Amino acid sequence: MVKKSIDAKVRPLSNTSLEKASLLGAARLYVSKDSLISLTGNLDNGKLCIVERLETEEPLRREAALWVLPDKNLSPNVVMMTRAFQDATGFKIGDQVRISLASDTATPVIEEVVVQEAGDPGQDDGSEAYHPPGWEFSISISLDRAEFIFPGMVLEGVTINKLRRSFKVLSVNSQKENLGKFVLSNSNVRLLAPGDSEDTGAAALATEPAGDLVVSQVPGLARQVKVINAFLKGFGRPFWVKDERESSAFVIHGGHGTGKTFIMQRIADTNWGKVHWIKPSDKLVTIKDTFKQAQTQQPSIVLIDALEELISKDRQNREAVVEAIAEELDALSATAKAQNALSRVVVIASCLDYMTDVPPKLQKRSRFRENIALPIPRATERLEILNFFDPPIRPEDKESSLSSLAQKTHAYNGDDLANLVLNAKKILGNRLDDAGVDPENAEPQYLTRDDMEQALRITRPTAMHDINLKPPTIHWQDVGGQENLKKVLTRMIKNTKNTNPASRHVLRHPPKGLLLYGPPGCSKTLSAQAMATESSFNFFAVKGAELLNMYVGESERAVLYVGPPDQAAREAVFNVHLKGLALASDVDVQTLATKADGYSGAEIKAICNEAGLAVLDRYDEDETGTEKLEIQMADLVAALERTPRNITREMIETYEEWSRQFKKT
C-alpha cells in the first residue's frame, strides 16, 4: 500500500563517491528500496519530493529528488543527504525528517536562476580589463553539469581562462525552497553584482512598462497583419458575448522567406508579456514545461516556429507531442470558457502550409483553427518592402529606382528582397575596395543603377530555386515581321505593369493570358522570348500536357448543364463587368444585352475589356488633350461587333443531348 509520507533520520552518505565535485546528484535524497516503493509504488528514481524537519521550533522545508540507494543494508528509517544539500539547506546529521511526494512529481525546468559571487574576489578579478569577463556562460555550464539546482547551492571553481570564482544560487524561478532542472537552451542565468540584493533587480524588472499587444512595422503584409491584430485584440479584456472566443492559438503559414518568423519576432518585441520559444529540437517534457511556465508567468507569449518540424512524421514520439499540444490548448480554451475571457497566454505557431502541416487533431476550434497565409508580395508590396530596407540610393533617384526594381522582382518574397539589397551593398563595397577609396575620408557612398542590376542578376527568387531557369536573350530585332503580334504583346505587358490608378477606371482587370497558335516555325516561342527580354519578365517553356491533370476526381457525380445567358443574365453580366468603370452617359446596358444575344458570359467580359483597351489606345494617341478617359456606347458596340460568337446552335444541341444522359429516368 502506498504511503503519503515516511519518517526517517538524516545520515551522511556511506559511499563518498556519490559526492560529486560537479554537484551532480547533490539534490538527491537516498532511501532504501522498500521506502521508495512504499512512497511511489515503483522503483522510478528522480521524483520530486518534499522533506520537512520534525521536532524543532525552527521549521525547515525543502524540495529534493527521491533516489534509491543500491546498498541492501540501508534501514527504511534512514535517509542519506549529500554534504552540499545539508550546507545549502540547513539540515543536519541526526535530524528527524518527514518525506512526502510533491503534487507534481516532475521537476520543472528552470526559467531563471539568480546567482551572486560567493566570498571575496581575488586580486585579479578581471573587472579592469578592456573587455570584462562575462561569467554567465561559465556559470550556466556548471549549472548544466549539476542538472538539479536548489537555492543555497554553491558552485566552486567556476573558471574563465586564468580567472576562478565561486557563486551561490540565491533563487530558482524566484523561489527560495524549491528544486529545478537546468536546461541550457531554456534556463536564464541572472548574475547580481556584489552588494546588490535580489529584490533590487526584481524591482527594476517590475517597473518596466508592459507593451501593447499590437504588431506593427511589417512591410508588404498590411492585410495579414490586420487579421493577426484582430486576433490579438481578444486578450486582456472580457468577452463581449458568451463564448466569443474559443482558442488562444493562431497559425501563420506561408512559403520560405515570406515573413513568418519576422512577424513572430515582432509579436515578441511588443513586450506585452514573457516570451517562451518552442524549438523543433525540444523534447516532450520541455514542451510541457514551457506551457506550464507560460501559465504561471502570465501575461506570456508562446511562440512555436516551424511547427511542421516539431511534429515531423520522422519524429518517433510525434503523436505524443501532438497530443500534448492539444491538451495544453484545450486547457487554455477551458479556462477561457470558465472565466468568460481568454487567458493571458498567447500561442502563435508557424508552418509552411496549414492544411498539410497542421494535423486534423490540431485544427479543431479550441486549438489551431484560426490561421492566415502569407502570400508572395505584389509590385506595390515589394516597393513597400524595399523602402523598409532603405538601400543607400541618392535621394533624388530613390523613388524611381525602387519603383523600377519593384516591377522587375516578380516572384521575390521579403527574404529575397533583403538578399537583393544585401548583395547590392556587397557589390558597392567591392567596387569601392577595388577603386582604393579610403573609408575613413570618403564622402557618403550610394548604390548605382549598375550595382542594383548586378545584384538582380545574381539574386534568384526562392520560388525558382528548384527551376532550371535560362533567361532568354532574344530581342525584338531578332524577330522578323509580326508587327501586329509585337503590338498586342507590348500592349498586354504595358497594361499589366501599369500602376496608374486612373487606368483602372476603364480597365479593372487587364488581360494577362494570350494563346499563340499556328504552324511550326512561325515565331510563336521566339516572340514570347523577346517579350520576356524586353519587359524584364521571366520566361518558362511548359509543354501543354504538363498543364493537364489526368484525374477527374468525383466531379462527374454532380453534372449540371450551364447554357448561354438569357436577356436578364446578359444584363447582369454587363453590369458586373462595367460596375465601377468610367462610363459615358450614353451607355445603355439593356440595348447591349439585346445585341449580345448568343454571347457567353466570358465573351461579354471580353467585350468590356476590348472596349476599355480601345479607350486607352485612343487616349494615348490623342495629341490635343481633349480626349476623355471614359467608355462610350460606341466603344462597347464596336467591341461587340469585333467579338465573334463562339457558341453555335449545333454546339448547344450537342450539349443538351449529352446532358440528357445525366437526368434521372
C-alpha positions as CSV (number, residue, x, y, z in Angstrom):
1,M,0.0,0.0,0.0
2,V,1.4,3.4,-1.0
3,K,2.0,5.8,1.9
4,K,1.6,9.5,1.9
5,S,4.8,10.0,3.8
6,I,7.6,8.3,5.7
7,D,9.7,9.5,8.7
8,A,13.4,9.0,8.7
9,K,16.7,10.2,10.3
10,V,19.3,12.1,8.3
11,R,22.6,10.2,7.9
12,P,25.7,11.1,5.8
13,L,26.4,9.2,2.6
14,S,28.1,5.9,3.2
15,N,29.6,6.0,-0.3
16,T,31.7,9.1,-0.6
17,S,31.9,8.6,-4.4
18,L,28.3,9.9,-4.6
19,E,29.6,13.4,-3.5
20,K,30.5,14.8,-7.0
21,A,32.6,17.9,-7.4
22,S,30.3,18.9,-10.3
23,L,27.4,18.7,-7.8
24,L,25.7,16.1,-10.0
25,G,23.3,14.4,-7.7
26,A,23.6,16.9,-4.9
27,A,19.8,17.3,-4.7
28,R,19.2,13.6,-4.2
29,L,17.7,12.1,-1.1
30,Y,18.8,8.5,-0.9
31,V,16.4,6.0,0.7
32,S,16.0,2.2,0.8
33,K,14.3,0.3,-1.9
34,D,11.4,-0.5,0.4
35,S,10.9,3.1,1.4
36,L,10.8,4.2,-2.3
37,I,8.2,1.6,-3.1
38,S,6.1,2.5,-0.1
39,L,6.0,6.1,-1.3
40,T,5.8,5.8,-5.1
41,G,4.6,2.3,-5.7
42,N,7.6,1.6,-8.0
43,L,11.3,2.0,-8.2
44,D,11.5,5.0,-10.5
45,N,14.2,7.5,-9.4
46,G,14.1,11.2,-9.6
47,K,10.6,12.0,-8.5
48,L,10.2,15.4,-6.8
49,C,9.6,15.2,-3.1
50,I,9.3,17.4,0.0
51,V,11.5,16.9,3.0
52,E,10.5,18.6,6.3
53,R,12.3,18.7,9.6
54,L,10.4,17.5,12.7
55,E,10.6,18.1,16.4
56,T,12.1,21.6,16.2
57,E,11.0,25.1,16.8
58,E,12.5,26.3,13.5
59,P,10.5,24.8,10.6
60,L,12.5,23.7,7.6
61,R,11.0,22.5,4.4
62,R,12.7,21.9,1.0
63,E,12.2,20.2,-2.3
64,A,14.6,17.4,-3.4
65,A,14.8,14.4,-5.8
66,L,14.0,11.0,-4.4
67,W,16.5,8.3,-5.2
68,V,17.1,4.7,-4.2
69,L,20.4,3.7,-2.7
70,P,21.7,0.4,-4.1
71,D,23.0,-0.6,-0.6
72,K,21.0,-3.5,0.6
73,N,21.7,-2.8,4.3
74,L,20.1,0.6,4.4
75,S,17.4,0.9,7.0
76,P,13.9,2.0,6.0
77,N,14.1,4.6,8.8
78,V,17.2,6.3,7.3
79,V,17.6,9.0,4.6
80,M,21.0,10.0,3.3
81,M,21.8,13.5,2.2
82,T,24.8,15.0,0.4
83,R,27.0,17.4,2.2
84,A,26.2,20.1,-0.4
85,F,22.5,19.8,0.2
86,Q,23.0,19.9,4.0
87,D,25.2,23.0,3.8
88,A,22.7,24.8,1.4
89,T,19.5,24.0,3.3
90,G,20.4,23.7,7.0
91,F,19.6,20.1,7.5
92,K,22.0,18.3,9.9
93,I,23.0,14.8,10.7
94,G,20.6,13.3,13.2
95,D,17.6,15.4,12.2
96,Q,14.3,13.6,12.2
97,V,12.5,14.4,8.9
98,R,9.3,13.6,7.1
99,I,9.4,12.8,3.3
100,S,6.4,13.1,1.0
101,L,5.8,13.2,-2.7
102,A,5.1,16.6,-4.3
103,S,1.7,17.1,-6.0
104,D,3.6,17.1,-9.4
105,T,6.5,14.7,-9.2
106,A,8.1,16.0,-12.4
107,T,10.9,18.5,-11.6
108,P,10.1,21.8,-13.5
109,V,12.6,23.3,-16.0
110,I,14.2,26.4,-14.6
111,E,13.2,29.7,-16.2
112,E,15.6,31.8,-14.3
113,V,18.2,31.2,-11.7
114,V,19.7,34.1,-9.7
115,V,23.3,33.8,-8.6
116,Q,25.9,36.0,-6.8
117,E,29.6,35.8,-6.2
118,A,30.4,33.9,-3.0
119,G,33.3,35.1,-0.9
120,D,35.8,37.8,-1.6
121,P,37.1,38.2,-5.1
122,G,40.8,37.7,-5.7
123,Q,43.3,40.4,-6.5
124,D,42.8,40.0,-10.3
125,D,39.1,39.8,-10.8
126,G,39.2,40.9,-14.5
127,S,36.9,43.9,-13.9
128,E,39.5,46.4,-15.0
129,A,40.1,44.6,-18.3
130,Y,39.2,46.3,-21.6
131,H,36.7,43.5,-22.2
132,P,35.4,42.5,-18.7
133,P,34.7,38.7,-18.4
134,G,31.1,37.5,-18.9
135,W,30.6,34.9,-16.2
136,E,27.0,33.9,-17.1
137,F,28.1,31.4,-19.7
138,S,30.6,29.7,-17.5
139,I,28.0,29.6,-14.6
140,S,25.4,28.1,-16.9
141,I,27.9,25.3,-17.9
142,S,28.4,24.5,-14.2
143,L,24.7,24.5,-13.6
144,D,24.1,22.3,-16.5
145,R,26.6,19.7,-15.1
146,A,24.8,19.7,-11.8
147,E,21.4,19.4,-13.6
148,F,19.1,19.8,-10.5
149,I,19.6,23.2,-8.9
150,F,18.4,24.4,-5.5
151,P,18.7,27.8,-3.6
152,G,21.8,27.9,-1.4
153,M,23.9,25.7,-3.7
154,V,27.5,26.9,-4.1
155,L,29.3,26.5,-7.4
156,E,33.0,26.3,-6.6
157,G,35.8,26.7,-9.1
158,V,34.0,28.4,-12.0
159,T,36.7,29.5,-14.4
160,I,37.3,31.7,-17.3
161,N,40.8,31.1,-18.5
162,K,43.0,32.1,-15.5
163,L,40.2,33.6,-13.5
164,R,38.5,31.4,-10.9
165,R,35.4,32.2,-8.9
166,S,32.7,30.7,-6.7
167,F,29.0,31.6,-7.0
168,K,26.0,31.0,-4.8
169,V,22.5,30.3,-6.0
170,L,20.1,32.8,-4.4
171,S,16.8,31.7,-6.0
172,V,15.3,29.4,-8.6
173,N,12.3,30.7,-10.5
174,S,12.0,33.5,-7.9
175,Q,11.6,30.9,-5.1
176,K,13.9,30.1,-2.1
177,E,12.9,26.5,-1.2
178,N,12.3,24.7,-4.4
179,L,14.2,22.5,-6.9
180,G,14.5,23.0,-10.6
181,K,16.1,21.3,-13.6
182,F,18.6,23.5,-15.5
183,V,18.4,23.3,-19.3
184,L,21.0,25.3,-21.3
185,S,18.5,26.1,-24.1
186,N,15.7,27.3,-21.8
187,S,17.2,28.5,-18.5
188,N,18.4,32.0,-18.0
189,V,21.2,33.0,-15.5
190,R,21.0,36.4,-13.8
191,L,24.2,37.4,-12.1
192,L,23.8,40.0,-9.3
193,A,26.7,42.4,-8.8
194,P,28.4,42.2,-5.3
195,G,26.4,44.2,-2.8
196,D,23.2,44.1,-4.9
197,S,20.1,42.4,-3.5
198,E,17.8,40.2,-5.5
199,D,14.8,42.5,-4.6
200,T,16.6,45.4,-6.2
201,G,16.9,43.5,-9.5
202,A,13.4,42.2,-9.3
203,A,12.0,45.7,-8.6
204,A,13.9,47.1,-11.7
205,L,12.3,44.4,-13.8
206,A,8.9,45.0,-12.3
207,T,9.0,48.7,-13.2
208,E,9.4,48.0,-16.9
209,P,6.2,49.1,-18.6
210,A,4.2,46.4,-20.4
211,G,3.7,47.0,-24.1
212,D,0.6,46.8,-26.2
213,L,-0.1,43.5,-27.9
214,V,-0.2,45.0,-31.4
215,V,2.0,44.0,-34.4
216,S,3.5,46.9,-36.3
217,Q,6.3,47.7,-38.8
218,V,5.7,44.7,-41.1
219,P,6.0,46.0,-44.7
220,G,4.1,44.4,-47.5
221,L,1.7,42.4,-45.3
222,A,-0.8,45.0,-44.2
223,R,-3.9,42.8,-44.7
224,Q,-2.4,39.8,-43.0
225,V,-1.2,41.9,-40.0
226,K,-4.7,43.4,-39.7
227,V,-6.1,39.8,-39.3
228,I,-3.4,38.9,-36.7
229,N,-4.0,42.1,-34.7
230,A,-7.8,41.4,-34.7
231,F,-7.0,38.0,-33.1
232,L,-4.6,39.6,-30.5
233,K,-7.2,42.2,-29.5
234,G,-9.2,39.5,-27.8
235,F,-6.6,39.2,-25.0
236,G,-6.7,41.3,-21.9
237,R,-10.5,42.0,-22.0
238,P,-13.7,40.1,-21.1
239,F,-15.8,38.6,-23.9
240,W,-18.4,40.9,-25.3
241,V,-20.8,38.0,-25.5
242,K,-20.6,34.5,-24.0
243,D,-18.2,32.2,-25.8
244,E,-17.0,35.0,-28.1
245,R,-13.6,33.3,-28.4
246,E,-12.7,29.6,-28.1
247,S,-9.0,29.4,-28.8
248,S,-5.8,31.2,-27.6
249,A,-3.8,29.9,-30.6
250,F,-3.1,31.1,-34.1
251,V,-1.1,29.8,-37.1
252,I,0.9,31.9,-39.6
253,H,1.7,29.9,-42.7
254,G,3.5,30.5,-45.9
255,G,6.5,29.6,-48.0
256,H,10.1,30.1,-47.0
257,G,11.0,33.8,-46.7
258,T,7.5,35.2,-46.7
259,G,7.9,36.7,-43.2
260,K,6.6,34.2,-40.7
261,T,9.5,34.4,-38.3
262,F,9.7,38.1,-38.8
263,I,6.1,38.6,-37.6
264,M,6.6,36.3,-34.7
265,Q,9.7,38.3,-33.6
266,R,7.5,41.4,-33.9
267,I,5.0,39.8,-31.6
268,A,7.8,39.0,-29.2
269,D,9.1,42.6,-29.4
270,T,5.8,44.0,-28.2
271,N,7.0,43.5,-24.6
272,W,3.4,42.5,-23.7
273,G,4.5,39.5,-21.7
274,K,7.1,36.9,-21.0
275,V,8.2,35.2,-24.3
276,H,8.6,31.4,-24.5
277,W,10.0,29.9,-27.7
278,I,9.4,26.2,-28.5
279,K,12.0,24.9,-30.9
280,P,11.8,21.8,-33.2
281,S,14.5,20.1,-31.2
282,D,12.7,20.5,-27.8
283,K,11.8,17.3,-26.0
284,L,8.3,16.4,-24.9
285,V,8.9,17.2,-21.3
286,T,10.4,20.6,-22.3
287,I,7.3,21.4,-24.3
288,K,5.0,20.6,-21.4
289,D,7.2,22.6,-19.0
290,T,7.2,25.6,-21.4
291,F,3.3,25.7,-21.4
292,K,3.4,25.3,-17.6
293,Q,5.7,28.2,-17.2
294,A,3.6,30.3,-19.5
295,Q,0.6,29.6,-17.3
296,T,2.4,30.6,-14.2
297,Q,4.0,33.7,-15.6
298,Q,1.1,35.5,-17.3
299,P,1.0,37.5,-19.4
300,S,3.1,35.4,-21.6
301,I,3.6,34.5,-25.3
302,V,4.4,31.0,-26.5
303,L,6.0,31.0,-30.0
304,I,6.3,27.7,-32.0
305,D,8.5,28.4,-35.0
306,A,8.4,25.7,-37.7
307,L,5.5,23.6,-36.3
308,E,6.0,21.1,-39.2
309,E,9.5,20.3,-37.9
310,L,8.4,20.0,-34.3
311,I,5.8,17.3,-35.2
312,S,7.6,15.9,-38.2
313,K,6.5,12.4,-39.3
314,D,10.0,11.2,-38.7
315,R,9.8,12.0,-35.0
316,Q,9.3,8.8,-33.0
317,N,7.0,10.4,-30.4
318,R,5.1,12.6,-32.9
319,E,1.7,11.5,-31.7
320,A,2.6,12.2,-28.1
321,V,3.8,15.7,-28.9
322,V,0.6,16.4,-30.9
323,E,-1.5,15.1,-28.0
324,A,0.5,17.2,-25.5
325,I,0.0,20.4,-27.6
326,A,-3.7,19.6,-28.0
327,E,-4.1,19.1,-24.2
328,E,-2.4,22.4,-23.4
329,L,-4.6,24.3,-25.9
330,D,-7.7,22.6,-24.7
331,A,-6.8,23.7,-21.1
332,L,-6.4,27.3,-22.2
333,S,-9.8,27.0,-24.0
334,A,-11.5,25.6,-20.9
335,T,-10.1,28.4,-18.8
336,A,-11.4,31.0,-21.3
337,K,-14.9,29.4,-21.2
338,A,-14.9,29.4,-17.4
339,Q,-13.7,33.0,-16.8
340,N,-15.5,34.5,-19.9
341,A,-12.2,35.9,-21.1
342,L,-9.1,34.5,-22.8
343,S,-6.2,33.5,-20.6
344,R,-3.3,36.0,-20.8
345,V,-1.4,33.3,-22.7
346,V,-1.0,33.8,-26.5
347,V,0.1,30.8,-28.6
348,I,1.4,31.6,-32.1
349,A,2.8,28.9,-34.4
350,S,4.2,29.0,-37.9
351,C,4.4,26.4,-40.7
352,L,4.7,26.2,-44.4
353,D,1.2,25.0,-45.3
354,Y,-1.7,24.9,-42.9
355,M,-3.7,22.1,-44.4
356,T,-0.6,19.9,-44.9
357,D,1.4,20.6,-41.8
358,V,-1.2,21.0,-39.1
359,P,-2.7,17.6,-38.2
360,P,-6.5,17.4,-38.2
361,K,-6.4,16.8,-34.5
362,L,-4.9,20.3,-34.0
363,Q,-7.3,22.0,-36.5
364,K,-10.2,22.0,-34.1
365,R,-11.9,25.2,-32.9
366,S,-10.3,25.1,-29.4
367,R,-6.8,24.6,-30.9
368,F,-5.2,25.9,-34.1
369,R,-8.3,26.7,-36.1
370,E,-7.5,30.4,-36.8
371,N,-4.8,31.0,-39.4
372,I,-3.6,33.4,-42.1
373,A,-1.5,32.7,-45.2
374,L,1.4,35.0,-46.1
375,P,1.5,35.3,-50.0
376,I,4.2,36.3,-52.4
377,P,4.2,40.1,-52.4
378,R,2.8,42.0,-55.4
379,A,4.6,45.0,-57.0
380,T,3.2,47.6,-54.6
381,E,4.0,45.4,-51.7
382,R,7.5,44.8,-53.0
383,L,8.0,48.6,-53.2
384,E,6.9,48.9,-49.6
385,I,9.4,46.2,-48.5
386,L,12.3,47.8,-50.5
387,N,11.5,51.1,-48.8
388,F,11.6,49.4,-45.4
389,F,15.1,48.0,-46.1
390,D,16.1,51.6,-47.2
391,P,19.0,50.8,-49.6
392,P,21.6,53.7,-49.8
393,I,20.4,55.3,-53.1
394,R,20.7,59.0,-53.9
395,P,17.6,60.8,-52.6
396,E,16.7,62.3,-56.0
397,D,16.8,58.8,-57.7
398,K,15.5,56.7,-54.9
399,E,11.8,56.7,-55.7
400,S,12.2,55.9,-59.4
401,S,14.9,53.3,-58.8
402,L,12.9,51.4,-56.2
403,S,9.7,51.6,-58.3
404,S,11.6,50.1,-61.2
405,L,13.1,47.4,-59.1
406,A,9.7,46.5,-57.6
407,Q,8.4,46.0,-61.1
408,K,11.3,43.7,-62.1
409,T,11.3,41.4,-59.0
410,H,8.4,39.2,-59.8
411,A,8.1,36.1,-57.5
412,Y,10.5,37.6,-55.0
413,N,9.4,37.3,-51.4
414,G,10.5,39.5,-48.5
415,D,13.6,37.5,-47.7
416,D,14.6,37.5,-51.4
417,L,14.4,41.3,-51.5
418,A,16.5,41.5,-48.3
419,N,19.1,39.4,-50.1
420,L,18.9,41.6,-53.1
421,V,19.6,44.7,-51.1
422,L,22.4,43.0,-49.2
423,N,24.0,41.8,-52.5
424,A,23.9,45.3,-53.9
425,K,25.7,46.6,-50.9
426,K,28.4,44.0,-51.2
427,I,28.8,44.9,-54.9
428,L,29.1,48.6,-53.9
429,G,31.7,47.7,-51.2
430,N,33.8,45.5,-53.6
431,R,33.7,48.3,-56.2
432,L,35.0,50.9,-53.7
433,D,37.6,48.5,-52.4
434,D,38.9,47.9,-56.0
435,A,39.0,51.7,-56.6
436,G,41.1,52.2,-53.5
437,V,38.7,54.5,-51.8
438,D,39.7,55.3,-48.2
439,P,36.6,54.6,-46.0
440,E,37.8,57.0,-43.3
441,N,37.9,60.1,-45.5
442,A,35.3,59.1,-48.2
443,E,32.1,61.0,-48.9
444,P,28.8,59.3,-48.5
445,Q,28.6,56.4,-51.0
446,Y,25.4,55.4,-52.9
447,L,24.3,52.4,-54.9
448,T,24.3,53.0,-58.7
449,R,21.8,51.6,-61.1
450,D,24.5,49.2,-62.3
451,D,25.0,47.9,-58.7
452,M,21.3,47.1,-58.5
453,E,21.2,45.4,-61.9
454,Q,24.2,43.2,-61.0
455,A,22.5,42.3,-57.7
456,L,19.3,41.5,-59.5
457,R,21.1,39.1,-61.9
458,I,22.7,37.1,-59.0
459,T,19.7,37.1,-56.7
460,R,17.2,34.4,-57.6
461,P,13.8,34.3,-56.0
462,T,13.2,31.4,-53.6
463,A,10.2,30.2,-55.7
464,M,12.6,29.4,-58.6
465,H,15.3,27.6,-56.7
466,D,14.0,24.3,-58.0
467,I,13.5,25.5,-61.5
468,N,16.2,25.4,-64.3
469,L,15.7,28.9,-65.5
470,K,17.5,30.1,-68.6
471,P,16.8,33.8,-69.1
472,P,16.1,34.5,-72.8
473,T,18.4,36.8,-74.7
474,I,16.1,37.3,-77.7
475,H,15.2,40.9,-78.7
476,W,12.5,42.3,-81.0
477,Q,15.0,42.9,-83.7
478,D,15.7,39.2,-83.8
479,V,12.1,38.5,-84.8
480,G,11.3,39.3,-88.4
481,G,7.9,40.8,-89.2
482,Q,5.0,40.0,-86.9
483,E,4.3,43.7,-86.3
484,N,0.7,43.2,-85.2
485,L,1.8,40.5,-82.8
486,K,4.5,42.7,-81.3
487,K,1.9,45.5,-80.8
488,V,-0.5,43.1,-79.0
489,L,2.2,41.7,-76.7
490,T,3.6,45.1,-75.9
491,R,0.2,46.5,-75.0
492,M,-0.6,43.5,-72.8
493,I,2.7,43.8,-70.8
494,K,2.2,47.6,-70.6
495,N,-1.3,47.3,-69.2
496,T,-0.2,44.5,-66.8
497,K,2.6,46.6,-65.3
498,N,0.7,49.9,-65.3
499,T,0.2,51.1,-61.7
500,N,-1.7,54.3,-62.6
501,P,-4.9,54.2,-60.6
502,A,-6.7,56.2,-63.4
503,S,-6.3,53.3,-65.8
504,R,-8.4,51.1,-63.5
505,H,-11.4,53.4,-64.2
506,V,-11.8,51.9,-67.7
507,L,-9.9,48.6,-67.4
508,R,-10.1,46.9,-64.0
509,H,-8.5,43.5,-64.9
510,P,-6.0,43.8,-67.8
511,P,-5.7,40.6,-69.8
512,K,-2.6,38.6,-68.8
513,G,-3.0,35.5,-70.9
514,L,-2.6,35.1,-74.7
515,L,-2.7,31.9,-76.8
516,L,-0.5,31.9,-79.9
517,Y,-1.4,29.3,-82.4
518,G,-0.2,28.5,-85.9
519,P,2.1,26.1,-87.9
520,P,5.5,25.3,-86.5
521,G,8.3,27.8,-87.1
522,C,6.1,30.9,-87.2
523,S,7.9,32.7,-84.4
524,K,5.5,31.9,-81.6
525,T,8.1,30.9,-79.0
526,L,10.6,33.4,-80.3
527,S,8.1,36.2,-79.9
528,A,7.3,35.1,-76.3
529,Q,11.1,35.1,-75.5
530,A,11.6,38.5,-77.0
531,M,8.7,39.9,-75.0
532,A,10.2,38.4,-71.8
533,T,13.5,40.0,-72.5
534,E,12.1,43.5,-73.4
535,S,9.9,43.6,-70.3
536,S,12.4,42.0,-67.9
537,F,9.9,39.2,-67.2
538,N,10.9,35.6,-66.6
539,F,10.4,33.0,-69.4
540,F,9.1,29.5,-68.8
541,A,8.6,26.9,-71.6
542,V,6.0,24.4,-70.5
543,K,4.5,21.6,-72.6
544,G,0.8,21.6,-72.9
545,A,0.4,18.1,-71.5
546,E,2.1,19.3,-68.3
547,L,-0.8,21.7,-67.6
548,L,-3.4,18.9,-67.7
549,N,-4.5,16.6,-64.9
550,M,-5.5,13.1,-65.9
551,Y,-7.7,12.7,-62.8
552,V,-11.2,14.0,-63.0
553,G,-11.9,13.4,-59.3
554,E,-15.5,13.0,-58.3
555,S,-16.9,16.0,-60.2
556,E,-18.7,13.6,-62.6
557,R,-21.1,12.6,-59.8
558,A,-22.9,16.0,-59.9
559,V,-23.2,17.2,-63.5
560,L,-25.2,20.4,-64.3
561,Y,-25.7,21.8,-67.8
562,V,-24.9,25.5,-67.9
563,G,-26.2,27.2,-71.1
564,P,-25.6,30.6,-72.6
565,P,-27.1,33.5,-70.5
566,D,-30.6,34.9,-71.4
567,Q,-31.5,38.6,-71.7
568,A,-31.7,39.2,-67.9
569,A,-28.5,37.3,-67.3
570,R,-26.6,39.2,-70.0
571,E,-27.7,42.5,-68.5
572,A,-26.4,41.2,-65.1
573,V,-23.1,40.2,-66.6
574,F,-22.6,43.6,-68.3
575,N,-23.4,45.3,-65.0
576,V,-20.9,43.2,-63.2
577,H,-18.0,43.9,-65.6
578,L,-18.9,47.6,-66.1
579,K,-19.5,48.4,-62.4
580,G,-17.1,51.0,-61.1
581,L,-15.7,51.9,-64.6
582,A,-15.9,55.4,-66.1
583,L,-18.9,55.2,-68.4
584,A,-20.3,57.9,-70.7
585,S,-23.9,58.9,-70.2
586,D,-25.0,57.2,-73.5
587,V,-24.2,53.6,-72.3
588,D,-27.4,51.5,-72.4
589,V,-26.9,48.1,-70.8
590,Q,-30.3,46.8,-71.9
591,T,-29.5,47.6,-75.5
592,L,-26.1,46.0,-75.2
593,A,-27.7,42.8,-73.7
594,T,-30.1,42.6,-76.6
595,K,-27.3,43.0,-79.2
596,A,-25.2,40.3,-77.3
597,D,-27.8,37.6,-77.8
598,G,-26.0,34.3,-78.1
599,Y,-22.8,35.5,-76.4
600,S,-21.4,33.7,-73.4
601,G,-20.5,35.4,-70.1
602,A,-16.8,35.2,-70.9
603,E,-17.4,36.8,-74.3
604,I,-19.3,39.6,-72.7
605,K,-16.4,40.2,-70.3
606,A,-14.0,40.2,-73.3
607,I,-16.3,42.8,-74.9
608,C,-15.9,45.1,-71.9
609,N,-12.2,44.6,-71.8
610,E,-11.8,45.2,-75.5
611,A,-13.8,48.5,-75.2
612,G,-11.5,49.5,-72.3
613,L,-8.4,48.8,-74.4
614,A,-9.8,50.9,-77.2
615,V,-10.3,53.8,-74.9
616,L,-6.8,53.6,-73.6
617,D,-5.4,53.4,-77.1
618,R,-7.4,56.5,-78.2
619,Y,-6.4,58.4,-75.0
620,D,-2.7,57.6,-75.5
621,E,-2.8,58.6,-79.2
622,D,-4.6,61.9,-78.5
623,E,-2.3,64.9,-79.0
624,T,-4.9,67.6,-78.3
625,G,-5.6,66.7,-74.7
626,T,-9.3,66.8,-75.2
627,E,-10.0,63.0,-75.2
628,K,-11.8,61.8,-72.1
629,L,-10.8,58.6,-70.3
630,E,-14.3,57.0,-70.3
631,I,-16.1,54.2,-72.1
632,Q,-18.7,55.3,-74.6
633,M,-21.6,53.3,-76.0
634,A,-19.9,53.3,-79.4
635,D,-16.8,51.6,-77.9
636,L,-18.9,48.8,-76.5
637,V,-20.9,48.3,-79.7
638,A,-17.7,48.3,-81.8
639,A,-16.1,45.8,-79.4
640,L,-19.2,43.6,-79.6
641,E,-19.1,43.6,-83.4
642,R,-15.4,42.7,-83.4
643,T,-16.0,39.8,-81.0
644,P,-17.3,36.6,-82.8
645,R,-19.9,34.4,-81.2
646,N,-18.2,31.1,-80.4
647,I,-21.4,29.3,-79.4
648,T,-23.3,27.9,-82.4
649,R,-26.7,26.3,-82.4
650,E,-25.1,23.0,-83.2
651,M,-22.9,23.2,-80.1
652,I,-25.9,23.9,-77.9
653,E,-27.8,21.0,-79.3
654,T,-24.8,18.7,-78.7
655,Y,-24.5,19.8,-75.1
656,E,-28.2,19.5,-74.5
657,E,-28.2,16.0,-76.0
658,W,-25.2,15.0,-73.9
659,S,-26.7,16.4,-70.7
660,R,-29.8,14.2,-71.0
661,Q,-27.8,11.1,-70.0
662,F,-27.3,12.6,-66.5
663,K,-31.0,13.2,-65.9
664,K,-32.9,10.8,-63.7
665,T,-35.3,8.5,-65.5
